[in-house]
Amino acid sequence: MIVRPNGVALQRPAPIRIAIGMLAYGGQIDADHAPAAFLLGSVCGANHVLQQTGAPDQPPPIAFVGYAVQRSQPVSHARNLLVAWARAAGAQWLLMLDADTYTLDAGALIAMIVSGHVSDAAAIAAPVLMRNRRGHNVWMDDERLARPEEFAGRRVKVRRIGAACMAVNISWIARHWRQQPWFEMPAERGAEPSVVGEDRWFCDGVIERGGDVWCDGRFEPEHRGARELQIAMAVAQQHHEAAANG
């Protein structure tokens, strides 16, 4: 408890309990290389600053309950395992990161989770450029791909968003979607064999249950192949360390 000069006592908000899960797509992407460890350390470091400086009327800090890597296939099964693990660990939020997706802005990840928590979103995710088609992995209510100007620099409700950098509200899941599967990849009708993406299926399930899906366009993680990711990450880390050392 902190007492302000006017004599009003304020309770410091309880930390938001989050778990971090990384998906390695059956080992096709090495989840043990620098991005995983560096990202986790960056998030913990930024959270430490929040815990040291946060006032009781500021957004709550983050409490980490665990970190896990999933190499199971298909990816829908891996995501279901992570949600079940986070729920059993007592997490309120699960931050899912694909191993080929990264950001050095740990504060942006924390801000994304906090904003989702405050608005009781079922899920909130950062926009990511797709590698197999043009555009970001964000779809609006009219089923079309969102234009960058529709989400850049702000938070917006969307119909669907990819799960490459997604925070799932485990507390919302416990209230509204108790039974798995939360992610599934059913066959899609059409002339050519195809499946519905597991993140699309999840977002549709959230909407059907009355939940909200948000896009946090205030930052954009990198989405790269495994080899170019390692190179880019090494360069980015060198610049990051040089800036920190003045």
Secondary structure, DSSP 8 states (H G I E B T S, - for coil): -EE-TTS-EE-----EEEEEEEE-GGGTS-TTSHHHHHHHHHHHHHHHHHHHH--TTS---EEEEEEEEE--SSHHHHHHHHHHHHHHTT-SEEEEEETTEE-S-HHHHHHHHHHHHHTT-SEEE---B-SSSSSBSEE-TTSSB--GGGTTTSEEEESEE-STEEEEEHHHHHHH--SS-SS---EE-SSS-EE--HHHHHHHHHHHTT--EEEETT---EE--HHHHHHHHHHHHHHHHHHHT-
